[in-house]
């Protein structure tokens, strides 16, 4: 803060309100941090100091709070001190490129198929046909495991999904996800 560095608070919605309230003064125009424990020392931020935060369940996303156990509701006065942006998933072509760049031996055609499954699952989640979402982190783990099981050919994604997807969702979601996978990867209706 003093030296103009940037700070990112990852998953700020896990923090308790009484801790976050310390940031209120920092987030105000010409704000400063007061360290009560150090005799009320005042730390003025450097002109290049920036504060960023990420959150999974804030504002409009609060309806998904159940997916992110442990998150806290942030009060509006605190939120009003921030500029908030909703970041959606990458477009399919870019997400496929992320898979190809991140995973050894991944081809763009396989990446496209896996991303298609993920996007169909995300649409099903939005339509409340699935109780769990399909994060990019989950997609990367699944894709990596697919390459590990590549000797299984067309069964590789299903074997890979056992530990990276199916074991993390309900039985009902597993059935739905298997159906999406069969439709996209095996051409079944």
C-alpha positions in Angstrom: 0.0 0.0 0.0 2.8 2.4 0.9 4.9 1.4 -2.0 2.3 1.5 -4.8 1.9 -2.3 -5.2 -1.3 -3.9 -6.2 -3.2 -6.2 -3.9 -5.8 -8.8 -4.9 -8.0 -10.3 -2.2 -9.1 -13.6 -3.6 -12.6 -14.8 -2.7 -13.3 -11.7 -0.5 -16.8 -13.1 0.2 -15.3 -15.6 2.6 -14.1 -12.8 4.9 -16.1 -11.8 8.0 -17.8 -8.4 7.8 -16.0 -7.0 10.8 -12.7 -7.7 9.0 -13.9 -6.2 5.7 -15.1 -3.1 7.5 -11.4 -2.1 8.0 -11.2 -1.6 4.2 -14.1 0.9 4.2 -11.7 3.8 4.9 -9.2 2.6 2.4 -11.8 2.5 -0.4 -13.0 6.0 0.2 -11.6 8.8 -2.0 -8.4 10.0 -0.3 -8.8 7.1 2.1 -6.2 5.7 4.5 -5.7 2.6 6.6 -5.7 3.2 10.4 -3.8 0.6 12.4 -5.4 0.7 15.9 -3.1 -2.0 17.1 -0.1 0.3 16.3 -1.2 3.4 18.2 -3.7 4.5 15.4 -0.9 4.7 12.8 -2.2 6.1 9.6 -1.1 4.6 6.3 -1.8 6.7 3.3 -1.9 4.7 0.0 0.7 5.4 -2.6 -0.8 7.0 -5.8 -0.2 3.8 -7.7 -1.7 1.5 -5.1 -4.7 -0.5 -6.4 -6.9 -3.0 -4.5 -8.8 -5.7 -6.4 -11.0 -8.5 -5.1 -12.7 -11.6 -6.4 -15.9 -13.2 -5.2 -18.1 -16.1 -6.3 -21.4 -15.1 -4.7 -22.0 -11.4 -4.6 -24.9 -9.3 -5.6 -26.8 -11.0 -8.5 -24.9 -14.2 -7.9 -26.1 -14.5 -4.3 -28.7 -17.0 -5.5 -25.8 -19.5 -6.0 -24.5 -19.0 -2.5 -25.3 -22.7 -1.8 -22.7 -23.7 -4.2 -20.0 -21.8 -2.3 -20.4 -22.9 1.3 -18.7 -20.5 3.7 -19.3 -17.3 1.7 -20.8 -14.4 3.5 -23.2 -11.7 2.4 -21.4 -8.4 1.9 -23.4 -5.4 2.8 -24.4 -2.8 0.2 -22.4 0.0 1.8 -19.2 -2.1 1.4 -20.2 -3.1 -2.2 -20.9 0.5 -3.1 -17.2 1.3 -2.5 -16.2 -1.0 -5.3 -16.6 -1.2 -9.1 -18.1 -4.7 -9.6 -17.9 -6.6 -12.8 -19.5 -10.0 -13.6 -17.0 -12.1 -15.5 -18.6 -14.9 -17.5 -16.9 -18.0 -19.0 -14.6 -17.4 -21.9 -16.1 -17.8 -25.4 -15.9 -21.5 -26.5 -13.1 -21.0 -29.0 -10.9 -19.2 -26.4 -11.7 -21.8 -23.7 -10.7 -24.5 -26.1 -7.4 -22.7 -26.7 -6.8 -22.6 -23.0 -7.2 -26.3 -22.8 -4.8 -26.9 -25.7 -2.2 -24.5 -24.2 -2.6 -26.0 -20.7 -2.6 -29.7 -21.4 0.0 -31.8 -23.1 -1.1 -33.6 -26.2 -4.5 -31.8 -26.2 -5.8 -31.2 -29.8 -8.1 -28.4 -30.6 -10.8 -30.8 -31.9 -10.9 -32.7 -28.6 -10.8 -29.4 -26.7 -13.8 -28.1 -28.8 -15.8 -31.2 -27.9 -15.0 -31.0 -24.2 -15.9 -27.3 -24.1 -19.1 -28.0 -25.9 -20.1 -30.5 -23.1 -19.1 -27.9 -20.5 -21.2 -25.2 -22.1 -24.2 -27.5 -22.4 -23.8 -28.3 -18.7 -23.7 -24.6 -17.9 -26.9 -24.0 -19.9 -28.5 -26.9 -18.1 -27.4 -25.3 -14.8 -28.9 -21.9 -15.8 -32.2 -23.7 -16.7 -32.1 -25.4 -13.3 -31.7 -28.8 -14.9 -28.5 -29.4 -13.0 -27.7 -28.6 -9.4 -24.0 -27.9 -10.0 -22.1 -25.7 -12.4 -19.2 -26.6 -14.7 -16.3 -24.4 -13.8 -13.2 -23.8 -16.0 -11.2 -25.5 -13.2 -13.4 -28.6 -13.5 -13.1 -28.5 -17.3 -9.3 -28.3 -17.1 -9.1 -31.2 -14.6 -11.4 -33.3 -16.8 -9.5 -32.5 -20.0 -6.2 -33.4 -18.3 -7.6 -36.7 -17.1 -8.9 -37.4 -20.6 -5.4 -37.2 -21.9 -4.2 -39.5 -19.1 -6.8 -42.1 -20.1 -6.4 -41.5 -23.9 -5.7 -45.2 -24.5 -9.3 -45.8 -23.8 -10.2 -43.9 -27.0 -13.9 -42.8 -27.0 -14.3 -44.0 -23.4 -11.5 -41.8 -22.1 -13.8 -38.8 -21.3 -16.2 -41.0 -19.4 -13.4 -42.7 -17.4 -11.9 -39.2 -16.7 -15.2 -37.9 -15.6 -15.5 -40.4 -12.8 -12.9 -38.7 -10.6 -13.1 -35.1 -12.0 -16.9 -34.7 -12.3 -19.2 -37.5 -11.3 -17.8 -38.0 -7.8 -18.4 -34.3 -7.1 -22.1 -34.0 -8.1 -25.4 -35.7 -7.3 -26.5 -38.9 -8.9 -29.1 -37.0 -10.8 -26.5 -34.6 -12.1 -24.3 -37.5 -13.1 -27.1 -39.0 -15.2 -27.7 -35.7 -16.9 -24.0 -35.0 -17.5 -23.5 -38.5 -18.9 -26.4 -37.9 -21.3 -24.8 -34.6 -22.4 -21.5 -36.3 -22.9 -23.0 -39.2 -24.9 -24.8 -36.7 -27.1 -21.8 -34.6 -27.9 -19.0 -37.2 -27.8 -20.7 -40.3 -29.1 -23.4 -38.7 -31.3 -26.3 -40.3 -29.3 -29.7 -38.7 -29.1 
